[in-house]
């Protein structure tokens, strides 16, 4: 998974993965990351990237599910494809 940076207008972090059908770009809401950080006591920008790294598999699975038209499970159901 590649972290593309923050989308300040949508208050999310843009991420991308490669797949057999091409690149999938999604938005991970900052509120989802913050919720996870509150549970672990993390703080700051660097910790958000660490949270993303720790949840790479779940995020990638969610993006693939969304791209296939499926509905991912909570709490990752808050992640959306960039074009939505």
N, C-alpha and C positions, 0 to 999 in steps of 0.2 A: 504494500500500500504506500502511496506517495501522498504526503501532506503538501497541499498547494498553497496554504495560507488562510488567513481569516477573511471572511466576507462580512464586513462590518454592517452592511445594510440588512443582512439576514441574520446577524448575530450567530454565525456558525463558522465552523472550520471546513474548508473545502478539501476533499480527499479524492484520490483517484486510484482505480485498480485496472489492471489489464485483464482481458478475458478473451475467450475464443471468438467472440463477436465484436471485439474492439474494446476501447477504453470506456470505463464507466466512472462518471464523476458524481459525487454526492456531497451533501451538506450534513455535518454532524453538529447539532445544536449545542451552543455553549452551555445551555441549561442542563443538557444531558451529562456533559463533562463535569460541570459544577456539582451536580448531584452525586456523581461517582467520587469526586474529590472530597466532598463533605464526609462521605463514609470512611475515607482513608486518611483524612486529615491533611491532604495536600494543599499547596498554595502556589499561585503564580503561573506565569506563562510556560515555563519549562515543564512544570508538572502536568499541564494540559497535554503537552506533547508526549509525556511519559504515559499518561492515561490512554491516549490514542494508541501508542505502541503496545500497551498491555492488552488492549481490546481489538487488536488488528483482525483477528480471526472473526469475531462477532460482527465487526463493521463490514468486512469483505463479504461475509455470508449475507448480511442485510442488503448490501448494494446489489448483489447478484439476485437475491429474491425480488427486490423492487424492480430490477431491470426485466425480470421474467414475468412481471405482473402479479407477483404474489404479495402476501402481507406478512412481514416479519413479526416476531414476538416482542413483547415489551421487555425492557424499556427501549430497545433499539428500533422500535416502530416509529420513533420520532425522527429518524434519519430519512432524508428524502433525496431523490435524484435531483441534480442541479436544474434540469429543464422543467421540473414540476412547478 
